[in-house]
Amino acid sequence: MNKVRITGLGLLAIGISLISLFEGDLAGIAAGLLTGLGIGLLVTGRLRFQK
């Protein structure tokens, strides 16, 4: 696994733990964003920026 996929796995774990630990709208939004970003990085395995 490369560094990007490991980072994605970490973000996914943090997002899932936020869902179960905290209540509220802001925590839900943050958990959703972290989970989505983690899944995206885990699946693609790379960061691509257009010049």
C-alpha positions in Angstrom: 0.0 0.0 0.0 1.2 3.4 -0.8 1.1 6.5 1.4 -2.1 7.9 -0.2 -4.1 4.7 0.4 -2.9 4.5 4.0 -4.0 8.1 4.5 -7.4 7.2 3.0 -7.7 4.3 5.3 -6.9 6.6 8.3 -9.4 9.2 7.1 -12.1 6.5 6.7 -11.4 5.2 10.3 -11.6 8.7 11.7 -14.8 9.5 9.8 -16.5 6.3 11.0 -15.4 6.9 14.6 -16.8 10.5 14.5 -20.2 9.2 13.5 -20.4 7.0 16.5 -18.7 9.3 19.1 -20.3 12.7 18.5 -23.8 14.0 18.0 -24.8 17.1 16.1 -24.9 18.5 12.6 -21.4 19.7 12.4 -19.9 16.4 13.5 -22.1 14.6 11.0 -21.0 16.9 8.1 -17.3 16.4 9.1 -17.7 12.7 9.4 -19.3 12.5 6.0 -16.6 14.5 4.4 -13.8 12.5 6.0 -15.5 9.2 5.1 -16.0 10.2 1.5 -12.5 11.5 1.1 -11.1 8.4 2.7 -13.1 6.1 0.4 -12.0 8.2 -2.6 -8.3 8.0 -1.7 -8.6 4.3 -0.8 -10.1 3.4 -4.2 -8.0 5.5 -6.5 -4.7 5.4 -4.6 -3.4 8.6 -6.1 -3.8 12.3 -6.1 -4.0 14.0 -9.5 -4.0 17.7 -10.0 -4.4 19.3 -13.4 -2.0 22.0 -14.4 
